[in-house]
Amino acid sequence: MKIGIMQPYFFPYLGYWQLIAAVDKYVVYDDVTYIKGGWINRNNILLNGNIHLLTIQLDKSSSNRMINEINVRNDSVEKKKIMRTLEYAYSKAPFYEIISDMIGGIIMQDTTISLMNYNAVLRICDYLHIDTDIILSSQIDKDESKHADDRVIDIVTRLDGTVYINAIGGQELYNRDKFADKGIKLSFLSKNEIIYNQYRQPFIDNLSIIDVLMFNSVEDTRELLEEYKLV
């Protein structure tokens, strides 16, 4: 059983979805401390050929609160502004209509940021025909006294995992021997360099999945999901 665990980021980059597609069970890590300045409520899109940071506003965000305790600001004006920005950025992209409708249905919710991002995972996985089992970590019965890699190992073990796949940045956090001692093989996913058409402009990689979906069909995106290696 292959397990992946990542925090609920806001329409994250392609590598996040590669990881979801690569595992049997994927845990949205929503009951950990919110860190300001991260990717929980923002991500990069392409606007006029440049990187543009798209941000959804939060209520009372604090590093003293869990991600699943923080609400998205119930401000329809701000949310409509996001949709107008997406229209300005991608109205001429081949899949703008269907992707814009999907995103609008997600961000107009009055909910927590973790549930909004969780719903985005479910909707996009359904769109891309990814059948991975998606689980919220807050719904897993686990040892709350454990932290860091011990908590991850506990979650993987409780889900009957024998393989834990993490993003390539996790190489600085996790020790293979420690996982192996618990009967878990630790691997890291590294996204290959990819290129797809972005208005015939110089390609900018690692933008939000929004950019990928605007320019690529379901079939082409599924091919991009395979463009990685495990190390």
Secondary structure as GFF3:
##gff-version 3
##sequence-region A 1 231
A	DSSP	beta_strand	2	6	.	.	.	ID=ss1
A	DSSP	alpha_helix	14	22	.	.	.	ID=ss2
A	DSSP	beta_strand	25	28	.	.	.	ID=ss3
A	DSSP	beta_strand	42	47	.	.	.	ID=ss4
A	DSSP	beta_strand	50	55	.	.	.	ID=ss5
A	DSSP	beta_strand	58	59	.	.	.	ID=ss6
A	DSSP	three_ten_helix	67	69	.	.	.	ID=ss7
A	DSSP	beta_strand	71	72	.	.	.	ID=ss8
A	DSSP	alpha_helix	76	90	.	.	.	ID=ss9
A	DSSP	alpha_helix	96	107	.	.	.	ID=ss10
A	DSSP	alpha_helix	113	127	.	.	.	ID=ss11
A	DSSP	beta_strand	133	136	.	.	.	ID=ss12
A	DSSP	three_ten_helix	137	139	.	.	.	ID=ss13
A	DSSP	alpha_helix	148	158	.	.	.	ID=ss14
A	DSSP	beta_strand	163	167	.	.	.	ID=ss15
A	DSSP	three_ten_helix	168	172	.	.	.	ID=ss16
A	DSSP	alpha_helix	176	180	.	.	.	ID=ss17
A	DSSP	beta_strand	185	191	.	.	.	ID=ss18
A	DSSP	alpha_helix	209	215	.	.	.	ID=ss19
A	DSSP	alpha_helix	218	224	.	.	.	ID=ss20
A	DSSP	beta_strand	228	230	.	.	.	ID=ss21
###
